[in-house]
Amino acid sequence: MLGPEGAPVYSMATLRILASMPSRTIGRSRGAIISQYYSRTVKLRRRAGRPQLRDMGRSARPSLRLYDLELDSAVLEEEEKRGLLVKELEGLTAAQRDHMLRGMPLSLAEKRCLREESRPPRGKHRAQRHRGLLSCCDQLRDSCVLASHNLGLALLSGLQALMPWHYALKRIGGRFGSSVLSYFLFLKTLLAFNTLLLLPLLAFIVGVQAAFPPAPTGPVPTFTGLELLTGGGYFTHSVMYYGYYSNATLNQPCASPLDGSQCTPEAGSLPYSMPLAYLFTLGAAFFITCITLVYSMSRSFGESYRVGSTSGVHAITVFCSWDYKVTQRWATRLQHDNIRTQLKELLAEWQSRQHRRSACGQLRRVAVLGLVWLLCLGTTLGCTLAVYTFSELMIKSPVSAEREAVLLLLPLVVCLLNLGGPYLFRILAALERHDSPVLEVYVAICRNLILKMVTLGILCYHWLGRRVGTLKDQCWENFVGQELYRLMVMDFIFTLLDTLLGELVWRLFSEKQLKRKGKPEFDIAGNVLELIYGQTLTWLGVLFSPLLPAMQIIKLLLLFYIKKASLMANCQAPRRPWKASHMSTVFISLLCFPSFLGTAVFLCYAVWQVKPSSTCGPFRTLDTMYEAGKVWVRRLEKAGPRVSWLPWIHRYLVEDTFPIYLVSALLLAVIYLNIQVVKGQRKVICLLKEQISNEGEDKIFLINKLQRVYERKERSRAGRTEEAVTPPALLTDGWDAQ
């Protein structure tokens, strides 16, 4: 039998059986739950006089054999169990009864009815209390339990309030979707990375040098305010840059001025070598950052690619997303927006899979993609040549100390190219007309990443390949640190201008002049690449400016509030919503491999190959920065046998390249094994989902079989009833007629 919409129509007995199946009762039937808790109350009261329910099934998944097709006896048996449970609950104390009811996996309405039926009358309750059944100890215990419960809830709410930007991130995700939310989550991740990098630098380098300042080598310039842009002047003679740090064992300032040799500390100095602390602290900080990056990438990869398919997500989102504990109006509206945005993303993802192109459309699209990529690569090549030409021009025309503002020209050119290139890429991307917005974002990220990484590569060659030779008598480390500081400041200024002109002014222009109601969309690819670019500058400059991570933290905090305010006021949700299930993994991967790996190569080359300046810094008397470790080892060898194990560790674990290659191979093996484990989990999940689908088909088959048995039984019963009702005379007449 089929219903009005083509769905099968079952009898009441079949529907009763279907409602009692384990999948409908979350693993338990109501009768089994009542039976189980009746047994618990009997054990709690320790009464042997009542009859035990030995004939009642306690299985968490009751078999269909316990059900009769008529189901009248089952209903009576369930009501009998319920009555026995109410009687047992009446004999418990109020605290025991509430604890028992709270643990029952029944509906709230059923629990409320059981509580009302098992509650003693007021007069009897007062008499029991008068008799001392509820003692002071019980009341004190109940009060302590309630107080501890309320304290735990308060602590949980306090911990949730300590999470940075918790409500702001929920509001962004509910209004603009997971794609825009991924940018702010990535910004929060970068803030954690910079905090982790800054703490050891403050503890072992900046704080120690600030406590034991070196003797000034000349007059300290006054603060004019221009240093906030150029990074020079007053900042040069502070803990901001590499050149300020001494090359001695720190206790007090040197007794005699430097004459080209290593500064000798006074008697009674602390055994704290500043060159060694500078080198090992940076190495340890980068090692911790590397481990954290790999762990974050591995964890993000596992969370993003763990599920093999998205079948059934629509039903889960519709029926299981609402939180019924939410009571406040603003929280209800926020959750409503969040669920609505999730449904839009899921439906858009499903529609993109259904769209297919013809063969001619595919060829046309490939031709357009090739042309656009050639134009984008040509633009990148032109920007690279412009940066290289301008950097060579800056080398040929040296700048005096009075004209420090001219040093802002190279960062200005670089930031202009980094700002104009993505806009040109966006215009060219309009010709491609990607079907998937996810693919469009990935392509934009790839093009912007190529532009920024090539530009940074040219700048690294400009600093270590060209500037080191031209600044022989000067502190070239301070110059590189100032260049990176200027690039960071100019990048922040241009980001603010982009937010002001690209979002606010464009929204006002479109509303006032073009008479359009639509607001601009948030550029995820451009903004994310700006974050990666700024973090790369921080990692490149931490060797030459130890306080650069602090500047990056301030920049990220300001960016969050500025971008959030601009997003809420000037931007709209994506016109084509899409689910950013893998965006966090892609962002962390880009931060790890092109950014962190390139930075590590740059810093390793500076430490192992480039000669430090002979006039400033903790490595002024050495040929390379790495020789500070060798000098320390030679001193330890002369110190005696107590510390002989430290030179052995340095010789066989640091100088020898085999352990480094071994650790790198183990790290790659761990990453590879983690990827393989995740792939295996995806296959297992796909098999389990297929098994669940097959079990659903088995249930339908079983229900149909039960329906046929019931119909056959009904027909046979109707036939017997008809034979019993038919008079014998009619049967005789029938035989006579034959």
N, C-alpha and C positions, 0 to 999 in steps of 0.2 A: 504494500500500500504506500502511496506517495501523497505527501501533503500538498498544499497550494503552491509552494515554492520548490517542489521536487524533492524535498527531504522525506525520508521514510517516517511513517507514523507507526509507533509501537503501542502495544497495549500497556495498561497501567502496571501489570505485574512485571513486564520487561523493563519499564521505566524505573520501577522500584529496585530491581536488581541493578540496573545501570547506575542509579544514584548511590547504591551501597558499595560500588566497586572501589578498590583502594585508591585509584587516581582521583575519584570524586571526594573522598574523605581524607585525603592527604595521608594515606597509609593506615587509617583506622576508621571503623564504623562507630556509630554512637553507642550501640549496644556493647561493643567490646570495651569502649572507654569506661562506660558506667560500671561494667563488670570488674574491670581492673581496679578502679578506685574504690569499689565496694570492698574488694579483698584488702586493699591498703588500710581502709578504716577499721576493718575487723582486726588486722594485725596491730594497728595502733592502739586500739582499746584493749587488746588481749582478752577478748571474751570468747570462750569456747562453747558457750551455750547456743549461739546462733548457728543455724545450718550454713555450712560452707557451700559456695557456688562451684561444686566440683564438675557439674555437667555443663558449665558455660565455657565457651572457647575464649582463650586469652591471646590468640594469635594477632599480631599487628596487621596482618592481611587476611581477613576472614575468607574462608573458602565459600564457593557458591553452593557447596553441599549443605551448608547450614540453613539455606533458604528454601522454603517451600514456595511453589508457584502461587498458592493462595495467600501466603504471608500473614494470615490472621494469627496463627500461633506465634509467629515471630514478634508481632506487635504486642501481643499479650505478655510474652516473655520479657520484652524490653521494658514494658511498664512495671512489671513485677521487680525487675532489677532496679529500676529507678526508685520505687518505693522503699526497697531495702536500703539503698544508698542514702536516701533522705533520713531514714531512721538511724542509720549509723552516724550520719553527720550531726544529728541532734544530740548525741551523747558526747561529742567532742567539745573542747573549750572553744571560745571565740577565736583565739589566735590559731589553734590547730585547724579549725574549720576554714578560716580565711586562707591559710597557707595551702590547704588541700584544694580548695576551689580555684585558687590562683594558678596552681600547676596543672589543672585539667585542660586538655586541648579541646575545649568545647567553645561554642559561640558565647558572646557576652550575654545574649538574651537567656540562653540555657543556664549559664552560671548565675544570673540574677534570680531566675526562678528557683533554682536549687537553694540559694542563700535565703530567699524569703520563706521557703517551705521548711527549711531546717532551723530557722531562727526561733528560739523559745519565746513564749509570751512575756510581756513586760513584768507582770506580777511574779511569774516564776523566775525570771531572770534576776529580779531584785531579791527574791528569797534566796536564790543560789549565791548571789553576791553577799547577802547578809550572813549566809552560813560559812562564808570564807572560801568558796570554791575558787574565786578569783582573788588570789592573795596579792599582797603588795609586791612580792618578788615578780609575779607574772606581769603586773602593770609596769614595774620598772624595766623588765626585760623588753616588753613591747615598746616602751618609750625609747629605750636605747636603740632598738632595731629601726624604729621609724626615724630617729635622729641620724643614725649612720646612713640610712638610705637617702635622706634629704641632703646630707653632707656630700655623699657620692655624686648625686645629681648636680649639686652646685659646683663641685670640682670639675665634672665633665663639661658643664657650660663654660666654666672659666678657661679650661684648656682649649675649648673650641673658639673662645674669644681671642686667645693668644695667637691663633693661626693668622698670619698676615693676609689681609685683603680677602677674608673668607666670604663675607657677604658681597663684596664688590665683584668677585669672580663668579659667584652664583648669579648675580644680576646680569653680568655680561653674557654668560652662557645661556641664560634663559631668553634674553632679548635678541642676541646676534648669532647664537649657535656655537657649536664646538670649533668651527674653523677660526673665528675671530678670538675665541677663548684660548686657542692654542698659542697665540702670540703672547698673551699676558701670562700664561703658565710658563712659557719659555723665558720670559723676562724674570719671573720669580726664581726659576732655576739658575739663571745667570747671577742673580743677587746672592744666592747661596754659595755658588762657586767662588765669587769674589770675596765673600766673607771668610770662607775657608782658606783662601790664599792670603788674605791680609793678616789674619791672627798670628801666624808664626813670624811674619815679617815685623809686626809691631813688637812682639815679645822678645825676639832675639837680635834684631838689627836696629830698627828705628828707636825703640825705647832705650836700648843700651847706649847707643851713640848720643841720644839726647841727654842721658844721665851723665855721660862723660864727654862733653863737647871738646873738639880739638882746638888748638890755638889758632886764632884767625891769622891768615896769611896776608891780609890787606884790609883796607877800609871796606866796610859793609855798606852798600848803597841803601838809600832810603826807599821806603815803599811808596810807589807813585800810582798804583792802580793798573798800569799797563801790563804788569806782570800777570794779571789774571788772564790775559789773552796770549801774551808771548811766552810766558813761563820763565823768563829770564830775570835779570836784575836782582831783586832781593831774594827771590827763591833759589838762586844759584848758590847762595851761602847758607843754606838750610838743609835739613834732613830730607828735603824733597828729592835731591839728585845724588848720583853716585860720587861726584867729586868731593862732597862734604865729608865722607867717611874716612877715618884714619886707617893707617896700616900697622898699628901697634897693638900690643897687649894692653887693654884698657884698664886704667886706674885713675890717673889724673892727666892733665895736659902735659905735653912734652916739656922737659926742662930747657931744652935748647931748640932753636929753629931748625927746620929741615935743611940739610945741605946736600940732598941727593941720595943719601944713604937712608937705611931703615931707621925709623924713630925708635929710640931705646927708652923703655919705661923706667920710672924711678923704682927704688927699692920698695918691697912690700906690695907690688902690684898684683892685681887679680890675674889668674891664669885664663884669661879670656882673649883669644886671638881674634881680632876683628876680621882680617881676611878670611880666616877659616870659617868663622861664623857666617860671614856674608855668602860664601860659596856653598856651604853645606845647608844653610837655611833655605836658600833658593832651590837647591837640588831637592831637598826634602819636601818643600811646598809644591814643586812641580810633580814630584812623584805621587804625593797624596792626591793632587788634582787629576793626574792620569788615572789612578785607580778609581777615583770617584766617577770620572767620565765613563770609563769602561763599564763600571757597575751600573751606572744610570742608563747607558745605552743598552746593556744586556737586559736590564729590568724592563725598560720601555719596549724593547723588541718582544720580550715575552708577553707583556700585557697587550700589545697591539695585534700580534699575529697568533695569539693563542687559539682563537676561535676560527674554525675552518670555514664556516659559511654563516650567512646572516638569515637563514631560513627560520621563521618563527619569531623574529625579533619584533615584527609589527604587533603580533598578538601580545607578546610580553610587555611591550611599551604601553599598549592600550589598557590591559587588564591588571598589570602588576606595578605600574610606575607611581601611582598615587600614594602618598603618605597620609594616612588617616589621623596621625597624631598632630598634624599641622592645624592650628586653630586661629592664628592671627591673620588678619586680612591681607597684609603685605606679603606674608609668607605664602599664603594660598595663591595670590596672584603671581608671585614669582614661580612657584611650582607649576602653575597652569601654563605660563609662558614657556617654561623649560620643556614640558611634555609636548606642547604644540610644535616647538622648534625641532625636537627630536623626530616627531612624526613627519614633518616637512623634509628633513634630511633623509630619512629612510625611504620615503616615497620618491624623492628625486634620484636617489641612488638606484632604486629599482627601475625607474623609467629610463635612466641612462643605459642600463643593461639591455633593455628591449629595443633600443634604436640601432639599426644596422644600415650601412651605406652600400650602394651598388659599386660595381667594378669601376665604372667611369668616375664616380664620385671619389673613390679611393685614389685613383691616379691623379685626379685634379688636386686632391688634398696633399698628396706627396709632393707635387710640383710647387704648390704654395708654401709648404713647410720648408722645402729646400731653399727657395728664394728668400724667405724670411730669415732663416738661419744664416745664410750668406751675408745678408745685410747686417744682422746683429754681430756676427764675427768681425765684419769690416768696421763697424762702429767701435768695437772693443779694441781692435788694432789701432785705429786712429786715436783713441783716448790714451792708449799705452805710449804711442809715439809722442803725443803732446806732453805727457808727464815726463818722459825721458828727456825731451828737448828742453823743457823748462828747468829740470833739475841740473842739466849741464850748464845752462845759462846762469843759474844761481852759483855754481862753482866758479865760473869764470869772473863773476862780479862779486867780490867779497863785500860783506856788510860790516860796518863799524858798530861799536857798542851804542853809539848815539842814534843809530837808525835801526833799532831792533824791530820796529813795526814792519820793515820791508820783508822780514823773515816770514810774515804771514802770507806772502804771495803764493808760495808753493802749496801750503795747505789749502789756500783759497781755490787754487786751480784744481787740486785733487778733489775737493768737495763739490765743486761745480760739475766736474765730469761725473762724479758718483751720483749726483742728483739728476743731471740731465740725461744720462744714459738710460736709467730705468724708465723714464717717461717716454723716450724714443722706443724702447723695447715694448712698452705697453701699447703704443700706437701701432707698431708693426704686428703685435699679437692680435689686434682686432681683425687683421686679414685672415688669420688662421681659422677662426671660428671653431674652437674646440668644443666637442660635444660634452666632455666632462669638465666641470670646473676644477676638479682635483688635478687633472692633467695640466690644465692651464696654469695653476699655481706652481706646479712642479717645474714646468718649462720656464716660467718667469724666474723662479729661484735659481735654476741652473744658469741662465744667462747673466743674471745679476752677480752670481757667485764668480763666474769666469771673469767678469769685468773687475770686481773688487780684488780678487786674489792676484790677478796679473798686475794690477796697479801696485799692490803691496809688494809683490816680487820686485818690481822696478825700484821702489823706494828702498827696499832692503839692500839691493845692489848699490844704490846711490849712497847709503850710509856706510856700509862696511867695505865696499869696493872702491869708492871714490873719496868720501869724506875723511877716512882714516889717513890717507896719504896727504891730503891738503891741510890737515890740522895736526901736524907733527908736534908743534910746540904748544898746542892748546889741549884742553881736556875734551877730546872728541866724544867721550861717553856722555858728558853733560849736554853736548850739542844734540846727540841722538835722543836723549831723554826729553830735551826741550822740543825737538821736532815732533815726537810722539805726543807730547802734551798739547802742542798746538793743533795737531791733527784731531785729537779727541775733542778739544774745545770747539774747533770749527765744525766738526761733525755734529756736535750737539746744537750749535747755533743753526746750522742748515736743517737739522731735523725739526727744530721749532719753526723755522720759516716754511718748511714743507707742510707742517701741520696747519700753520696759519693761512698760507696761500692756497694750498691744495685742498683743504677741507672747509675752513671757515669762509674764506673769500669766495670760493667756488659755490658754496651753498647759497650765500647771499646773492651772488650774481645770477644763479639759476632761478632763484625765487623772485628776485626783483625785475630782472631784465628779460630772461627767457620764459618767465611765468611757468616754471615747472615745479611740481610738488616733490619730485624725487630728489633725494639727497645722494651725495656721492657714497660709494662703497669704500670700506676699509681695505687698503692695499696690504694684504697679508705678506706677500712675497717681498715687497720692498722694505717693509718695516722689520721683518725678521732678518733680512740680510743686513740691515743697519745694525741690529743687535749683534750679529755675528762679527761684523766688521769692527764695531767698537770693542768687543771682547778680544779680538785678535790684536788690536792696538794695545790693549792693556797687557796681554801676555808678552808681546814683543818688547814693551818698555819697562817691565818690572825689574829687569837687570840694571837698567840705567836710571830708573826712578822708582824706588821701593814704595812710594806712597801713591803710585798710579792706581792700584786697586781701590784705594779710598775714594779717589776722584770718580772711578767707574761706579762705585756704590751710590754716591750722591747723584750721579747722572741717571742711573737706573731708577732711583726713587722719584726723581723729578719727572722722568719719562712716563712712569706708570700713571701718575696723577694727571699729567698733561694729556696723554693719549686717552685716558679714561674719560676725562671731561670733554675732549673733542669728539670722541666716539659717541657719547651719549647725546651731544648737542648737534653735531654736524653730519653724522653718518647714519646710514640705514642698514638693515640686515641684507645679506646677499640676495640678489634677485633670483639667482639659482641656488637654493640651499644645498649643501652637501655635507656629508658626515666626515669629519677629520679624524678618522680612526687611527691613522698612521702618521699624523703630522708631527707629533712629539718625537717619535722615533727618527724621523727624517731630520728634524732640527738638531737633535743630539748627535746624530751621525755626522752631519755637516760640521758641527762644532768640534767633533773629535778628530776627524781625519783631515780635511783641508786646513782647518784653523789651528788646532792644537799641534798636529804633526808638523805643519810648516813652521810654527813658532819654535817647536823643540829643535828642529834642524837649524834654524837661524841662531838660537841661543847656544847650541852646542858648537857651532862654528865660531861664534864670538868667544866662547870660553876656551876652546882647544887650539885655535889657530891664530886669532888676531892678537897683536901685541897691545897691552894696555898702555894708557898714557903714563908718562914718567913724571907728571907734575901734580897728579890728583888721584884720589881713589885709594882703596885698600890694596890694590895690586900694582902700585906704581913702580916697584923695584923688580918686578918679575917679567919674564918674557911672555908668559901666558897666564891667564887667570887660573888655569888648572894646576900650575906649579905651586900654588899655595898649599895644596894637599901634600905634595912631595916634601916641601919644607917642613911641614908639621910631622911627617913620618920620620924624617931625619932627626928632628928634635926628640921624638919619642924613643928612637933607637938609642940615643945617648942618655935617656933618662933612667934606664935601669931595667932589670928583668920583670918588674911588676907590671909594666905596660907593654911588654913585648908582643902580646897577642894583638894589639891594635895595628902595629905595622904589618903584621902577617895578614890581617883582614884587608888592609888597604892594598897590599901587594897582590893578593890572590883573588880578591873580590871586586876591586875597583880598577886597578891598572890592567889586570888581565881582561881581555875582551871576551873570553869564552863564557864567563858567567852572565855577561850582558846579553850575548846571543842566546844563551840558554833561557834566561828569564823572558826575553822577547818571544822565543819559540813557545815557551809554556803559556804565555799570555795569549798568543794567537791560537794555541791549541784549545785553551779554555773558551775563547770566543767561538771557535769552530764547533766545539762540543755543545756549547749552549745553543747555538743555532740548530744543530742536529736534534737536540732534545726537544726544542720547540717544534721543529718539523714533525717529529714523532708524536708529540702531543696533539698537533693539529690532525694528523691521520687518525689517531685514536678517537678524537672527538668527532670526526666525520663518521667513523664506523659506529660510534655510540648513537649519533643522531639518526643514522640509517636504521639501527636496531630499534630505536624508539618509534620510528615511523612504521616499521614492520609490526611492532607490538600493537600499535594503534589499529592497523589493519586486522590483526588477529582478534582484537576486541570486537570490531565490527562484525567479523565473521561469526564469533561466538554469540553475539547478540542476535544476529539473524537466525542462527540455529535454534536458540532459545525461543525466538518468536515463532518459528515453524512448529516446534514441539508444543508450544502453548496453543497455537491455532488448531493443530491436529487434535489436541486434547479437548478443546472447546467444541470442535465439530463432532467428535465421538460422543461427548456428553450431550450435545444438542440432539444427536440421533437417538440416543437411549431415552432422553426425555420425550421425544416425539413418539417413539414406540410405546412408551408407558402411558402417554396421554391418549393415544388413538384407541377408540372403543373396539372391542372384539367384533361387534356386529358389522362395523365397516370393513374389517378384514375379511369376514365371511362373505359379505356381498361382493367384495372384490374377487374372491376365489370363484364365486358362483358366476360372476360375469365372464370369467375366463373359461 
